[in-house]
C-alpha cells in the first residue's frame, strides 16, 4: 500500500509535469470507475499542480487563458480553479505516457495540448478514491514528513488517552496521530529502536513527555540518538531521498531496487512476522511483547517463481520415476500384475475376466489361464491386431426357448369352413366374429400346452 513517502513523491512528479506542459480538453473518467464522481471541467487550457499531506494528495487545476506565453497570467480576473483530493488506496499512482500507451487501469486522465501525452491516475485494484472540490480530511493528524512539530505535539498531548493503551504497532497505523505511517514504515522504525511491537504505546511515549512544553517545541530532529517520534520523520525522508518512486505496488519487494536494498526488517526472511489484532502483518526481530494476540499466526513470503531442487541427479531420478508410459485406465476395468511363484493370483470377477488390463494391451479368458499357469504376461504392440486373440462368443438363446427348452413349433390355426351364400348358394368369405377369434386363440394355446406336456390333444 502506498504510504506517506510514495504520495509525497507522487505530488512532486505531478508538479514537475505541470511546469512543463499545458493541458486542455475534458477530464476523462473510465467507465468501470463507478464509485468515483465525474470531473466537470470545461476550461480550454489549464495547468496542474499538486501537494501532499500524509496519505492524501491534492491536485489543483488552474485555468490558463494565454496559450502562447506561459509566463504571463491574466491579472484582471482571477483564474478558475478546481481541487481534486486523491487517496491512493492499495495500488494508486500517477503515470505520464503517450495516449497510445495509456495504461489499462487508468481511471482519470488529463490530456496535454501538445505532444499527444496524458497524465493518468492508475489503480488496478480500484480501491483509490477522489473527491471534487475536496479538502484535507479533518480526521487525520499532521503529516509526519512536512509537519513534524505539529505531529510531535499532537501525539504527546494525547499520550495518556485510551488509544495509546493498545500495542505500539497498531497505534502507528492510526492516521489520526501518525498520518503517513504504513506497514513497512512501522516495521523499520520499531526495528531500529529495538522496540517489541506488542508493548503498549503509552509505555514507549511517556518517556518523551516533559514538564516544560517550550522544550518540546525546541526539539530538533537528529539522526544520531533519535527518539521514536524523530524516527517517524527521518525514516520516511530516507525513502523520499532514494532514487525512484519508493514502494511500488506492482513490483512489491521482489526486484533488486534501491528501495529493496534499503529495507532492513520488512519482508526479510531472517525476521519474524505476526498478524496483529487488525489482521495486518507486522515484521519484527526478537520478542513480540506481552500484548500479542492469543492465537498468534505468522504468514509466509509469497514468491512468484517455483522452487527448484539443487541436485541435478535427484531431479533426473524423480523425473524417471514419475514418467511411465502406460495407457489410460478405463472405467470398470480391473488390472492385474504378473504373479510371482510364491504368491497365488487373486480370483477375478466376471467383468474383470472379460478384459484384464496389463501394461500394454488386454488379456482374454484363454490367455488368462496361461498367465495363471506360466506366470508370463504377454506384451502387445500398439499396432498389433488384438482381435486375433479374442474367442468367439456363444450365441445367446432366446428367453422363450430357455424356458421351454424345446425348438419352436409352427402351428397352423384351424380355419373354419366356408359358408354358402343364402341367395346364390355359392361359397363366400368366412364370417369372423369375436367368438370365433376367441375360439381360435384357445385352440392355438391348447396345442402349445399339449406339445409341452407331450400329450395328444
N, C-alpha and C positions, 0 to 999 in steps of 0.2 A: 504494500500500500504506500503511495507517495506521502511523504511526511513534510515537515517544515522546510528542510533544505531543498527538496525537489520542487516545491511550489515557489520558493524564492528564486530558484534558478529559472523556472518557467516564466516568472514575471520579468526577469532580465531579458530572456530570449524574446518575448513579445515586444518589449520596449525597444530593443535593438532593431527588430524588423520594422516597427512603426516609424523609426527615424529615417529609414532608407526608402520606404515605399508609401505611396498614396493608394488608398482603397476606394472602390466605387461599386455601385450596384447594391442589390438587396443582399441581406444576410440569409444564407440558405441553411435550412434545417433538414436533417434526414427524416424520411418517412417513418422509420422504426423508432425514433425517439419521441414516443407519445407522452411521456411523463414530464417533459420539459416544455416550457412555453415557446411560442414563436417570437422572433425579434423583429418588430415593425420599425424598420429604419429606412427612411426614404431620402436621405441625403445623397446628392450626386457624387460627391467625393468627400472623403474623411480620412483621418489619421487615427491610429490606435496607440494607446499607452497602457501600462499595467503596473500594479503594485500588489504586494503580498502582505498578509498578516496571519501568522500561524499556518493553519491548514486551509486558508482561503486565498483566492486571487481575484482581484477586481480589474476588469478591462474597461477602459474609458474610450468611447467613440466620440471624436470631436469633428464637427463639420469643417470642411476646408473648401472655401469658395474660389480662391485664386489657384488654378491648376498649374499655371506656367511658372510662377515664382513661389517656391515653398517657404522662403524666408519671410514673406510678408503676410500679415494677418489683417483681417478686416476689423479695425478697432472701433468703427462706428457702431456696429451691432454686435452683441455678444453671440459667439457661435453656439450652435445647438450641440448638446452633449447627451450621452446616454451611458449609464454604468451597467455592467453585466457582472454579477458576482458568481464565481465558479467554485465548486467543491469537487475535487477530483475523484472521490470515491476510492475504488480498489485499483483502477488502472488508467486514470485520466492523464492526459498530457497534451501539449501543443506541438504541431508539426508545421513546417513550411516547405511545400513542394510545388511542382508544376501541376496544372489542372488535370493533365492526362495521368499523372502518377498519384492522384489523391488516394489516401488510404481507404480501405474498405469500411472501417468503422469510424469514419469522420462524421460526427453528428452536428457540428456547427461550423460553417465555412464563411470566410471573409476573403473576397476576391480583390486582387490588385488591379489598378488601372492600366498598368503596362506589364510586359514580360509574361503575361498569362500565368501568374502564380496565385497560390491560395494558402491562407493561414487557417488551419483546421484544429478543432478540438476533437481528439481521438480518444475513444473509450470503448474498448472491445467487450468489456463486461457490462457496460451500461448502468453502472452504479453512480456515475457522476451526475451532478445537478448544476443548473444555473438559474439565476433569478434576474429578471429585467428590472432595472432601477433599484437593485438591491444594495443594502448597506451591510457593514460588518455585523456579525451576529453578536447580540448582547450577552448570550450565554457563554461566550468564550472569553478567556482571560487575556492578558497582554501577551504579545509574541515573545518567545524565548530568544529570538535572534535579534530583532530590531528594537525591542522594548525591555531590555534586561532589568533596568532599575525598577520599573513598574511591576515587572514579573516577580522580582525578589520580594518587594514589599508586600505584594498581594498574597504571596504564599505564607510568609512569616506572620502576617496579620491574622491569618485563619488557621494557624498550625494546630491549635487546640480544639478545632471543631471535630465533629464526629466523622467527617470524611477521612481524616488522617489517622483514624484508628485502624484502617484497613492495611493490608500489605503494601509496601512501598512500590512494588512492581505494578500493582493495579491502580494506585493513585496517580502514577506517572502518565497513565493513559487518559486521565480525566482532563479534558480540554478546558474546563472552567478554571484550572490552575496551571496546567502545563500545555499551553496552546502551541502545538507544533511538534511535540514529542510523540513518537510512534514506537512500534515494536522493536525495530533494530536499534533505535537510539537508546531506549531504556536498558537494553541488554549491555550495550557498550559502556554506558555511564556507570551502572552498578558493578560491572566487571573491573573497571579501572580503580574504583574505590574499595573493592573487595567487600561490598555490602551484600548480605544474603537477600534474595528477592522477596522472601516471605517473612520479613520483620515489619513491625508497624512503622508507618511513615512518621508518626509523631516522635518516636524514639530517635529517628535519624535527623529530623529537622529542628527539634527543640534545642539542640546544642548550638544552633546558629542564631537563636533569638538573643538579643542584647537588651539591656535595660534602657539604653540611650538610643532613641530612634534616629538621631542625627548620624550616629556611627554607621547605621545600616545604609544610609544614602552615600556615604563616603567609601563604601566597599568597592575596590577596583578588581576587575577580572584579571587574574594571573594564571598562567598555565602551570607554574610550579606551585605545588601545595594547594591546588584549588579545592574548594569545598564542593558539596553536592550541587548546590544551585549554580555555582560558577561553571561546573562542567555541563550543566544543562544549556549553557550558552556557548561554551567553547567547542564541544563535540559537534553540534550542528554546523558551526562555522568551518570546521575542518572539512566537512563534506562539501560545503559551498566552494571552498578554495581548491578542491580537486578538479582535475581536467575531466569534464564530462557532465552528465546530467544527474549524477547521483544514482540512487537505486532505480533501475529500470524494471518495471513490472513485466515487460516482455521477455527479457533475458534472465531476470532473477539474479542469483548469485553463481550461476554456472560458468559464465565467461570470466576469463582472467583479465579483468579490467582494473583500473586504479582503485575503484571503489571496493572491489572484491579483495584486493591486496590490503586495503586499509582496514577491513573488518578484523577484529581480534576474537570476538566471542560469538556473535550472531551466526547461526548456521555452520558452526565449526564442529567437526566430528569429534574433536577431543573434549568438547564441553558437554554438559548435561542439559537436558531440557525437561520442562514440566508444563502441563496445562493448568492455568490458573482458574479461579472461580468464574471468570467470564468466558472461558473457552479459548483464550489466547495462549500461545506457546511462548514461554519465557526461557531464554538460554542463560546459563549461569555456570559458575565453577565453585566447587566446594559444597557447603551445607545449604539446604534450601531455606531453613528457618522454621520457627515454631508455628507460624500461621499457614503452613502449606495445606492444601486440600487433603481431606481424609483419604479419598480414593484417588490418589495422585497417579497420573498417567503420563507417559512420555510418548513422543512421536518421532518416527524415523525420518531420515532425509530422503526426499523424493529425487530420484535420479532418472534421467531420460534414456541412458544407454543401459543395455543389459550387461550383467556380469559375465566375464569371460574367464575360463579356467586357465591357470598359469601353465601347467604341464601339457605339452602337445601330445605326448604319448597317451595320457589319460583320456584326453578328448577323443583321440582316434579309437581307443578301446571302447569307450562308451558309444561312439558312433557305430562301430561294427556290431556291437550287441543290440543296438536299438533298431538297425536297419535289417530286416529279414524279409525276403521275398516269399510271400505266401498269399494265396488267393483270399478274397473276402469271404467271410463266413456267411452262409445263407441261413435265413430264419427257419428253424425247425429241423436243422440237420445236426446230427451228433458226430463228433470226431473221436478217433481212437489213435493211440500211439502203438508202435510196434512192440509186442510183449517180449519180455526177457524170458530166459529159461526158467527162472525161479518163480516169477510172478505169473499167475494164470490170467488169461484175458477175461475181462468182465463181460457178462452176458448183456446182449443188446436187445432193445425192443424191436417191434416190427417196423417202426418208422426208421430207426437207425440202421436196420439191416438192408432196407431198400437203397439207401445212399449213405455210405460210410465215408467221411472225409479223410483225406490224407494230406501230405504236404503239397502234392500236385495230383489232381485227378480224383476219381471216386472208385470205390470197390463195389462189385456186385455181390449177390449172395454166394455164387460159386467161388469167386476169388476170396471171399471172407473165410471159407473153410480152409483154403490153402494157407492163409495168414495164421489161423489158429494152429495148424499142424506144423508148418515150417518156421513160422515167425518172420517171414520175409515180407516186406512191404513193397509192392511193385510201384515203380515210378513211371509217370506218363509225361510225355512232352505236351506242350500246349497245342501243337498242330496235329497230334495223333487222334485218329478217329476212335472215340471211346465206345461207339455204338457196337463194335465187334464183340466186346466183352459182355454185352447185355444178353440175357437169356430171354427167349420168347415167353410171353405170358400165356397162361392157360385161358381159353375163352370162358367168359363168365356165363353161368347158367341162369336162365330167366327165373324170376321168383315163382311164377306159377308152376314151372316144371320141377323146381326144387321141392315144392310142397307135394305135388302128385307123384313125383319120381317115375313118371311114365311119359313116353312121347305123346305129342298132341294127336288127338283123334279127329279126323274130319267127319263131321256129322252132316247128314243131308236132312234138311227139315221135311216133314211129311206134308205133301201138297194135297189139298182136298180136291176131290173130283169136280170136273167142270159141270156146270148146271146147263140144262136145256132151257132156252127161252120159251116163255108161255105162248107167245104169238106165233113164232115160226118153227119152233121145235129144233132149232139149231143150237149147238153148244156155244155158250157165251163165256164171259170172263167170270172167274170165281168171285163170290161175294166175300169181302173182308169186313169183319166186324170186330168189336172189342173182345167178344167171347172167343172167336176163332184165334185171334192173336194170343190170348192168354193160354188157350189150349196148346198152341204151337210151342210157346216158351216152356210149358210144363213138360211136353214130350221131349224136347231137347235136353232139359235139365235132368229128366229121368234117365235118359240114355247115358249121360255123363256119370251119374251115380252108379249105374249098373256096370259100366266099364271099370270103375274104381274098385267096386266090390267083387268083380268077376262073377256076376250073377246075370243070368239071361233075363231079358225083360218079360 
